[in-house]
Amino acid sequence: MTSGDLVERVTEAVLGGVDLVQLREKDLSDERLLELAGTLLEAIRGRAKLIVNESAEVALAAGAQGVQLGEAGPPVSEARKTLGSDALIGRSVHSLQSATQAEADGADFLLVGTMFASRSHPGEAPSGPGLMREVSADTRVPLIGIGGITPENAAEVIEAGASGVAVITNILAAQDPQAAAAKLKEAICVEWRVSENPADVR
């Protein structure tokens, strides 16, 4: 997929209801990543927030809203020092221990995975929504489920304690990214309504 295709698909996804975009292109130089971040920010026009994977410096230079740190990535404190108190700083976690440590370190939200088998990360064994339940019981920051999530299984992740979900393949590989995003968001919203009003199931 070219950068132009990526920007077009992300823009369509935002129109479908995506409200947070993570720019994760590990093979790009910082210069190219900065250029792509700027193009994405122009394309989404404030309809969604943009966070950059790992590099607080690129996020700052681009004017992105925050950074997503890997489980073994830079300390939250370093990213906070670079980006300031208003920035969104997330941490990817794959265990309860990592989650509680990330929260203690000051992460604003946690990306919890891997929920289900994923085409984008075929070598990672899924933990299932059970991990989300464990993390939800012991943390207070918002949790985002990731890994093999589709409209058919997203409700399981929300029911387990997630505030939202993160996807790659289900939207970016879809024939119609806008429709795919809208379908996924509707599945999440239905579960939110059921969770808030368990007697009002339609």
C-alpha positions in Angstrom: 0.0 0.0 0.0 1.4 3.4 -1.0 1.4 6.4 1.4 -1.3 7.9 -0.8 -3.5 4.9 -0.5 -2.9 4.8 3.2 -4.0 8.5 3.6 -7.0 7.9 1.5 -8.1 4.8 3.4 -7.5 6.5 6.8 -9.5 9.5 5.7 -12.4 7.2 4.7 -12.2 5.4 8.0 -12.4 8.7 9.9 -15.5 9.5 7.9 -16.9 6.2 9.1 -16.4 7.0 12.7 -12.8 6.3 13.7 -11.8 9.0 16.3 -8.2 8.1 17.0 -5.6 7.2 14.4 -2.2 5.6 15.3 0.5 6.2 12.7 2.7 3.0 12.9 5.2 2.8 10.1 8.3 1.3 11.6 10.3 1.1 8.4 10.1 4.9 7.7 12.8 7.4 8.6 11.8 10.1 11.0 11.8 12.6 8.2 9.4 10.5 6.1 7.3 9.7 9.2 7.0 13.4 9.9 5.9 14.1 6.3 3.3 11.4 6.5 2.0 12.6 9.8 1.6 16.1 8.4 -0.3 14.7 5.4 -2.6 12.7 7.6 -3.3 15.6 9.9 -4.3 17.7 6.9 -6.5 14.9 5.5 -8.4 14.2 8.7 -8.9 17.9 9.4 -9.5 17.6 13.2 -12.2 14.9 12.9 -9.9 12.5 14.7 -6.9 12.7 16.9 -3.5 11.4 15.6 -0.9 9.7 17.7 2.5 8.6 16.4 4.1 5.2 17.2 7.1 5.4 19.6 8.5 8.8 18.6 7.5 11.7 20.8 9.8 13.9 18.8 8.0 13.3 15.5 4.7 13.7 17.2 5.7 17.0 18.6 7.2 18.3 15.3 4.1 17.2 13.4 1.6 18.7 15.8 0.1 15.3 16.6 -2.0 14.8 19.7 0.2 12.2 21.3 2.3 9.0 21.1 1.8 5.3 21.4 4.7 3.5 23.2 5.5 -0.1 22.8 5.6 -2.4 25.9 9.4 -2.2 25.9 9.5 1.3 24.4 10.7 4.6 25.9 9.6 5.6 29.4 6.3 7.5 29.7 8.1 10.2 31.7 10.3 11.0 28.7 7.4 11.2 26.3 5.6 13.4 28.8 8.6 15.7 29.2 8.7 16.1 25.4 5.0 16.5 24.7 3.6 18.1 27.8 0.8 17.4 30.1 -2.0 17.7 27.5 -0.7 15.0 25.2 -2.1 11.6 24.9 0.4 8.9 25.9 -0.5 5.3 25.4 1.4 2.1 26.3 1.0 -1.3 24.6 0.7 -4.1 27.2 0.4 -7.9 27.0 0.1 -8.8 30.7 -1.5 -7.6 33.9 1.9 -6.7 35.4 2.8 -4.5 32.4 -0.6 -2.8 32.6 -0.4 -1.9 36.2 3.2 -0.7 35.8 2.2 1.5 32.8 -0.7 3.0 34.7 1.7 3.7 37.6 4.1 5.3 35.2 1.4 7.8 34.0 0.1 6.4 30.8 -3.2 7.9 29.7 -4.5 4.8 28.2 -3.4 1.2 27.5 -3.5 -0.8 24.3 -4.3 -4.4 25.5 -3.6 -7.4 23.3 -3.6 -9.7 21.6 -7.3 -10.3 21.9 -7.8 -12.7 18.9 -5.6 -14.2 16.2 -4.5 -11.4 13.9 -3.5 -11.4 10.2 -1.3 -8.4 10.8 0.6 -10.2 13.7 0.3 -13.9 12.8 3.0 -15.0 15.2 1.4 -13.6 18.4 -0.7 -16.0 20.4 -4.0 -14.4 21.4 -4.7 -13.8 25.1 -8.5 -13.4 24.6 -10.9 -11.1 26.4 -9.9 -12.8 29.6 -6.7 -10.6 29.8 -8.9 -7.5 29.3 -11.0 -8.6 32.3 -7.9 -9.0 34.4 -6.5 -5.6 33.4 -9.9 -3.9 33.7 -10.3 -5.1 37.3 -6.9 -3.7 38.4 -6.6 -0.4 36.5 -8.5 2.8 36.1 -7.2 4.3 32.8 -9.1 3.7 29.5 -8.3 0.4 27.9 -8.3 -0.3 24.1 -8.4 -3.9 22.9 -6.3 -4.9 19.9 -5.7 -8.0 17.8 -8.0 -9.7 15.3 -11.0 -7.5 16.2 -14.1 -7.6 13.9 -17.7 -6.4 14.2 -18.5 -9.9 15.2 -16.3 -10.1 18.2 -15.9 -6.5 19.3 -18.7 -6.7 21.8 -16.8 -9.4 23.7 -13.9 -7.0 24.2 -16.1 -4.1 25.3 -18.0 -6.4 27.6 -14.7 -7.4 29.2 -13.9 -3.9 30.1 -12.5 -2.1 27.1 -13.4 1.5 26.3 -12.8 0.9 22.6 -10.9 -1.2 20.1 -8.0 -0.8 17.7 -7.9 -2.5 14.3 -5.7 -2.6 11.2 -6.8 -5.3 8.8 -10.6 -5.1 9.3 -10.6 -1.5 8.1 -7.5 -0.9 6.0 -8.0 -4.1 4.0 -11.7 -3.6 3.5 -13.1 -2.7 0.1 -14.9 0.2 1.7 -13.0 1.5 4.7 -15.7 4.0 5.6 -18.4 1.3 5.7 -16.1 -1.1 7.6 -15.4 1.6 10.2 -19.1 2.4 10.6 -20.0 -1.2 11.0 -17.4 -1.7 13.7 -18.4 1.4 15.5 -22.1 0.4 15.5 -21.1 -3.0 17.0 -19.3 -1.2 19.8 -22.1 1.3 20.4 -24.6 -1.5 20.7 -22.6 -3.1 23.4 -22.2 0.2 25.2 -26.0 0.6 25.2 -26.5 -2.9 26.5 -23.9 -2.5 29.2 -25.4 0.7 30.4 -29.0 -0.6 30.2 -28.9 -4.4 30.5 -32.7 -4.7 30.6 -33.0 -2.7 27.3 -31.7 -5.3 24.9 -33.1 -4.9 21.3 
